[in-house]
Amino acid sequence: MSDQRTTPAAAEPGPDRVLGIAEGFWAAKTLMSAVELRLFSVLAREGPLDSDTLRDRLGLHPRSARDFFDALVALGMLERRDGRYANTRETDLYLDDAKPSYVGGFIEMMSARIYPSFALLTDALRSGKPQNEEARSGNADFFGELYSDPERLRLFLRSMTGVSLAAARGIAREFPWREHRTFFDVGTAQGGLPVQVALAHPHLTGGGFDLPQVRPVFEEYVASFGLQDRLRFAAGSFFEDPLPEADVIVLGHILHDWDLDEKRMLLRKAYQALPRGGAVVVCDRIIDDERRSHANGLLLSLVMLIETPGGFDYTGAECREWMREAGFRESRVVPLDVRESMVVGVK
């Protein structure tokens, strides 16, 4: 009979992975603060800067500025050479607010909304109710509040373009667009997906469908690419109005916002708007069917708990079943990158 007291310590796992996850918000909030301070945009404009100069540019107190900058170096978000700080290739591309690839708007939104609300996840898990600022004030209509504030709406729409850009390019690349002539992006926001698809496929025409308040933001963005003759805006509510008719209907980052009945309703509306042989393209952070490996998609579903009355993320198999119920004769799941996948249904 073995004596458990003699078991070598090496046989026991250390706490590093557990503590690493628990401390994960340290790194997240450090990056969020850097974005809010426009640190990466300053470095993009002015080039490598020493610690004192960068601190002055950002208006920081001297006590911890150096630790802040060096933490970003250790996280791989900055480079430091000869005492001067500079952006990495990634941060220069995605966190300089002068570039169209900027995703900082989404990070700012996470810092302002999701970060404080996620501290109430335990309450949300117990109650099943949203914990965002609107819900805490007695108004659970996040989208109603958002769309009533033009400046806040513009920031949100721009942030959606930045965070969705890779998926939009993936859809433009992976879907067989040569088989179709027209398309519409439902819940189009700024129009990031229609622009990427139109740039990659000159034979296509189409546009974006969203609430009327979005029109000026969409038209300004589309015109900046010279695509106003091929892409148009259609105003409406996908709850109250039929979807625009087209060969392809895209639902990008839409389904996960809504409860199961609303998800099924949107797929039925897409089916009705399509001709025979037309296709619906659903894009989200699709969870793996075994619900074991796509942690980001599962964590995003917890964000939907915090932010929405009934939204949740879902597996490819679940989405394909909803498509079958809506009438689609075939469907498939196509990975786009490490986070995003599209589910294609054919009528």
C-alpha positions as CSV (number, residue, x, y, z in Angstrom):
1,M,0.0,0.0,0.0
2,S,1.6,3.3,-1.1
3,D,2.0,6.2,1.2
4,Q,0.4,9.3,-0.5
5,R,2.6,11.5,1.6
6,T,5.6,10.5,-0.5
7,T,4.0,11.4,-3.9
8,P,6.5,13.6,-5.7
9,A,5.4,17.2,-6.0
10,A,6.1,17.1,-9.7
11,A,3.1,14.8,-10.2
12,E,0.8,17.5,-9.1
13,P,-0.3,20.2,-11.5
14,G,0.6,23.7,-10.5
15,P,-2.0,26.5,-10.2
16,D,-0.5,28.6,-13.0
17,R,-3.3,27.9,-15.5
18,V,-6.1,28.5,-13.0
19,L,-4.5,31.8,-11.8
20,G,-3.7,32.8,-15.3
21,I,-7.4,32.7,-16.2
22,A,-8.4,34.4,-13.0
23,E,-5.9,37.2,-13.6
24,G,-6.8,37.5,-17.3
25,F,-8.7,40.8,-16.8
26,W,-5.4,42.5,-15.8
27,A,-4.1,42.2,-19.3
28,A,-7.5,43.0,-20.9
29,K,-8.0,46.2,-19.0
30,T,-4.4,47.3,-19.6
31,L,-5.0,47.0,-23.4
32,M,-8.4,48.8,-23.0
33,S,-6.8,51.7,-21.2
34,A,-4.1,52.0,-23.9
35,V,-6.8,52.2,-26.5
36,E,-8.8,54.8,-24.6
37,L,-5.7,56.9,-24.2
38,R,-5.0,56.6,-27.9
39,L,-1.5,55.4,-27.2
40,F,-1.2,53.4,-30.4
41,S,-2.5,56.3,-32.5
42,V,0.0,58.6,-31.0
43,L,2.8,56.2,-31.8
44,A,1.5,55.7,-35.3
45,R,1.6,59.5,-35.9
46,E,4.8,60.4,-34.1
47,G,7.0,57.4,-34.4
48,P,9.0,55.7,-31.6
49,L,9.0,57.8,-28.4
50,D,10.9,57.5,-25.1
51,S,9.0,56.9,-21.9
52,D,9.0,60.5,-20.7
53,T,7.8,61.9,-24.1
54,L,5.1,59.3,-24.5
55,R,3.9,59.9,-20.9
56,D,3.7,63.6,-21.6
57,R,1.8,63.0,-24.9
58,L,-0.8,60.9,-23.0
59,G,-1.0,63.1,-19.9
60,L,-0.1,60.3,-17.5
61,H,1.2,60.5,-13.9
62,P,4.9,59.5,-13.7
63,R,4.3,56.9,-10.9
64,S,3.4,53.9,-13.1
65,A,3.6,55.1,-16.7
66,R,6.8,53.1,-17.3
67,D,5.3,49.9,-15.8
68,F,2.2,50.5,-18.1
69,F,4.3,50.8,-21.2
70,D,6.5,47.8,-20.3
71,A,3.5,45.7,-19.5
72,L,2.3,46.4,-23.0
73,V,5.7,45.3,-24.3
74,A,5.5,42.1,-22.3
75,L,2.0,41.5,-23.7
76,G,3.3,41.8,-27.2
77,M,1.4,45.0,-27.9
78,L,4.4,47.3,-28.0
79,E,8.0,47.1,-29.0
80,R,10.9,48.8,-27.1
81,R,14.2,49.5,-28.7
82,D,17.0,51.6,-27.2
83,G,14.5,52.9,-24.6
84,R,11.9,54.0,-27.3
85,Y,8.5,52.6,-27.7
86,A,6.8,51.7,-31.0
87,N,3.7,49.9,-32.2
88,T,4.0,46.3,-33.3
89,R,2.7,45.4,-36.8
90,E,-0.6,44.2,-35.3
91,T,-1.2,47.3,-33.2
92,D,-0.2,49.6,-35.9
93,L,-2.7,48.0,-38.2
94,Y,-5.6,47.5,-35.9
95,L,-5.3,50.1,-33.1
96,D,-4.4,53.3,-35.0
97,D,-7.7,55.2,-35.2
98,A,-6.6,56.8,-38.5
99,K,-6.7,53.4,-40.3
100,P,-9.8,51.7,-41.8
101,S,-8.8,48.5,-40.1
102,Y,-9.2,50.0,-36.6
103,V,-10.8,47.7,-34.1
104,G,-10.3,50.0,-31.1
105,G,-13.9,51.3,-31.2
106,F,-15.0,47.8,-30.3
107,I,-12.4,47.6,-27.5
108,E,-13.6,51.0,-26.2
109,M,-17.2,49.7,-26.2
110,M,-16.1,46.6,-24.3
111,S,-14.3,48.8,-21.7
112,A,-17.2,51.2,-21.3
113,R,-20.0,48.6,-21.3
114,I,-19.1,45.0,-21.1
115,Y,-16.2,45.2,-18.7
116,P,-18.2,46.8,-15.8
117,S,-21.3,44.7,-16.6
118,F,-19.3,41.4,-16.7
119,A,-18.4,42.0,-13.1
120,L,-22.1,41.1,-12.4
121,L,-22.0,37.7,-14.3
122,T,-22.7,35.8,-11.1
123,D,-26.0,37.8,-10.7
124,A,-26.8,37.2,-14.3
125,L,-26.3,33.5,-14.0
126,R,-28.6,33.4,-10.9
127,S,-31.3,35.5,-12.4
128,G,-31.0,34.8,-16.2
129,K,-31.4,38.6,-16.7
130,P,-29.2,41.2,-18.4
131,Q,-26.9,43.2,-16.2
132,N,-25.9,46.1,-18.5
133,E,-26.4,49.7,-17.7
134,E,-29.8,50.0,-19.3
135,A,-31.1,46.9,-17.5
136,R,-29.8,48.2,-14.1
137,S,-31.6,51.5,-14.8
138,G,-34.9,49.7,-15.6
139,N,-34.6,49.9,-19.4
140,A,-33.6,46.7,-21.0
141,D,-33.8,48.0,-24.6
142,F,-30.1,48.3,-25.4
143,F,-30.6,48.7,-29.1
144,G,-33.4,51.3,-28.7
145,E,-31.1,53.4,-26.4
146,L,-28.2,53.0,-28.7
147,Y,-29.9,54.0,-31.9
148,S,-31.4,57.1,-30.3
149,D,-28.0,58.6,-29.7
150,P,-26.3,59.6,-33.1
151,E,-22.8,59.9,-31.8
152,R,-22.9,56.7,-29.7
153,L,-24.5,54.9,-32.7
154,R,-21.7,56.1,-35.1
155,L,-19.1,54.8,-32.7
156,F,-20.9,51.5,-32.3
157,L,-21.3,51.1,-36.1
158,R,-17.6,51.8,-36.7
159,S,-16.6,49.4,-34.0
160,M,-18.7,46.7,-35.6
161,T,-16.8,47.3,-38.9
162,G,-13.5,46.9,-37.3
163,V,-14.2,43.8,-35.3
164,S,-16.0,42.2,-38.3
165,L,-13.5,43.0,-41.0
166,A,-11.7,39.7,-41.0
167,A,-14.9,37.7,-41.1
168,A,-16.2,39.9,-43.9
169,R,-13.1,39.3,-46.0
170,G,-13.5,35.6,-45.2
171,I,-17.1,35.5,-46.5
172,A,-15.9,37.4,-49.6
173,R,-13.2,34.8,-50.1
174,E,-15.0,31.5,-49.1
175,F,-18.5,31.9,-50.4
176,P,-19.2,31.0,-54.1
177,W,-20.2,34.5,-55.2
178,R,-19.6,33.8,-58.9
179,E,-22.9,31.7,-58.8
180,H,-25.0,34.8,-57.8
181,R,-25.6,38.3,-59.0
182,T,-27.2,40.2,-56.0
183,F,-26.9,40.2,-52.2
184,F,-28.1,42.0,-49.1
185,D,-26.5,42.3,-45.7
186,V,-29.1,42.3,-43.0
187,G,-28.2,44.4,-39.9
188,T,-25.5,45.9,-42.1
189,A,-24.2,48.6,-39.6
190,Q,-21.6,50.8,-41.4
191,G,-21.6,48.5,-44.4
192,G,-18.3,46.7,-43.9
193,L,-19.4,43.4,-45.3
194,P,-21.1,44.7,-48.5
195,V,-18.0,46.8,-49.2
196,Q,-15.6,43.9,-48.8
197,V,-17.8,41.6,-51.0
198,A,-18.3,44.3,-53.7
199,L,-14.5,45.0,-53.8
200,A,-13.7,41.3,-54.3
201,H,-16.5,40.6,-56.8
202,P,-17.1,43.4,-59.3
203,H,-20.1,41.6,-60.9
204,L,-22.2,41.9,-57.8
205,T,-24.7,44.5,-56.8
206,G,-26.7,44.8,-53.5
207,G,-26.5,46.6,-50.3
208,G,-27.3,46.7,-46.6
209,F,-30.5,46.6,-44.6
210,D,-30.8,48.3,-41.2
211,L,-32.8,50.9,-39.3
212,P,-33.3,54.3,-40.9
213,Q,-30.9,56.0,-38.5
214,V,-28.0,54.0,-40.0
215,R,-28.4,55.4,-43.6
216,P,-26.1,58.4,-43.4
217,V,-23.3,56.3,-41.8
218,F,-23.7,53.5,-44.4
219,E,-23.8,55.9,-47.4
220,E,-20.8,57.9,-46.2
221,Y,-18.7,54.7,-45.7
222,V,-19.8,53.1,-49.0
223,A,-19.0,56.4,-50.9
224,S,-15.5,56.5,-49.4
225,F,-14.8,53.3,-51.5
226,G,-16.5,54.6,-54.6
227,L,-19.2,51.9,-54.5
228,Q,-22.3,54.0,-54.2
229,D,-23.5,52.9,-57.7
230,R,-23.4,49.2,-56.7
231,L,-24.4,49.3,-53.1
232,R,-27.6,50.8,-51.8
233,F,-29.2,51.2,-48.4
234,A,-32.6,49.7,-47.6
235,A,-34.3,51.0,-44.4
236,G,-36.4,48.8,-42.2
237,S,-36.7,46.6,-39.2
238,F,-36.1,42.9,-39.6
239,F,-38.8,42.3,-37.0
240,E,-41.5,44.4,-38.6
241,D,-40.6,44.4,-42.4
242,P,-39.8,41.8,-45.0
243,L,-36.2,41.4,-45.9
244,P,-35.0,42.8,-49.3
245,E,-35.1,40.2,-52.1
246,A,-31.7,39.0,-53.3
247,D,-29.8,35.9,-54.5
248,V,-27.9,35.9,-51.2
249,I,-29.0,37.1,-47.7
250,V,-26.2,37.6,-45.1
251,L,-26.9,37.6,-41.4
252,G,-23.6,38.6,-39.9
253,H,-23.3,38.8,-36.1
254,I,-27.1,39.1,-35.9
255,L,-28.6,35.7,-34.8
256,H,-26.7,35.6,-31.5
257,D,-28.4,38.8,-30.3
258,W,-31.8,37.2,-30.2
259,D,-33.7,34.3,-28.5
260,L,-34.6,31.0,-30.1
261,D,-37.9,32.1,-31.5
262,E,-36.4,35.2,-32.9
263,K,-33.6,33.3,-34.5
264,R,-36.0,31.0,-36.2
265,M,-38.1,33.9,-37.4
266,L,-35.1,35.6,-39.0
267,L,-34.2,32.5,-40.9
268,R,-37.8,32.1,-42.1
269,K,-37.7,35.7,-43.4
270,A,-34.4,35.0,-45.1
271,Y,-35.9,32.0,-46.8
272,Q,-38.9,34.0,-48.0
273,A,-36.6,36.7,-49.5
274,L,-34.6,34.2,-51.5
275,P,-35.2,32.7,-55.0
276,R,-34.9,29.0,-55.5
277,G,-31.2,28.2,-55.4
278,G,-30.5,31.3,-53.3
279,A,-28.5,31.2,-50.1
280,V,-28.5,32.5,-46.6
281,V,-25.1,33.1,-45.0
282,V,-25.1,33.2,-41.2
283,C,-21.8,34.4,-39.6
284,D,-21.1,34.3,-35.8
285,R,-18.5,32.8,-33.5
286,I,-20.0,29.4,-34.0
287,I,-19.5,27.0,-31.1
288,D,-18.1,23.6,-31.9
289,D,-20.7,20.9,-31.9
290,E,-19.2,19.1,-28.9
291,R,-19.1,22.4,-27.0
292,R,-15.6,21.6,-25.7
293,S,-13.0,23.7,-27.7
294,H,-14.4,27.0,-28.9
295,A,-14.0,28.9,-25.6
296,N,-14.4,32.3,-27.2
297,G,-17.8,31.5,-28.6
298,L,-19.0,30.1,-25.3
299,L,-17.7,33.1,-23.4
300,L,-19.4,35.4,-26.0
301,S,-22.6,33.6,-25.2
302,L,-22.2,34.8,-21.6
303,V,-21.7,38.3,-22.9
304,M,-25.1,37.9,-24.6
305,L,-26.5,36.9,-21.2
306,I,-25.1,40.2,-19.8
307,E,-26.2,42.4,-22.7
308,T,-29.5,41.0,-24.1
309,P,-32.8,39.7,-22.8
310,G,-32.6,36.4,-24.7
311,G,-29.5,36.2,-26.9
312,F,-27.1,33.3,-27.0
313,D,-24.4,31.8,-29.2
314,Y,-24.9,28.4,-30.7
315,T,-23.3,25.4,-32.5
316,G,-23.2,24.8,-36.2
317,A,-25.4,21.7,-35.8
318,E,-28.1,23.9,-34.0
319,C,-28.0,26.5,-36.8
320,R,-28.3,23.9,-39.5
321,E,-31.3,22.4,-37.8
322,W,-33.0,25.8,-37.6
323,M,-32.3,26.2,-41.3
324,R,-33.8,22.8,-42.1
325,E,-36.9,23.8,-40.1
326,A,-37.1,27.1,-42.1
327,G,-37.1,25.1,-45.4
328,F,-33.5,25.2,-46.6
329,R,-32.7,22.0,-48.5
330,E,-29.0,21.8,-47.6
331,S,-26.5,23.6,-45.3
332,R,-22.9,23.5,-44.4
333,V,-20.5,25.1,-41.9
334,V,-17.4,26.8,-43.2
335,P,-14.6,28.1,-40.9
336,L,-13.4,31.6,-41.7
337,D,-10.7,32.1,-39.0
338,V,-9.9,30.9,-35.5
339,R,-13.0,32.7,-34.1
340,E,-15.6,33.0,-36.8
341,S,-17.4,30.5,-39.0
342,M,-20.3,30.9,-41.5
343,V,-23.2,28.6,-41.9
344,V,-24.6,28.5,-45.5
345,G,-28.1,27.4,-46.2
346,V,-29.4,26.8,-49.8
347,K,-33.0,27.2,-50.7
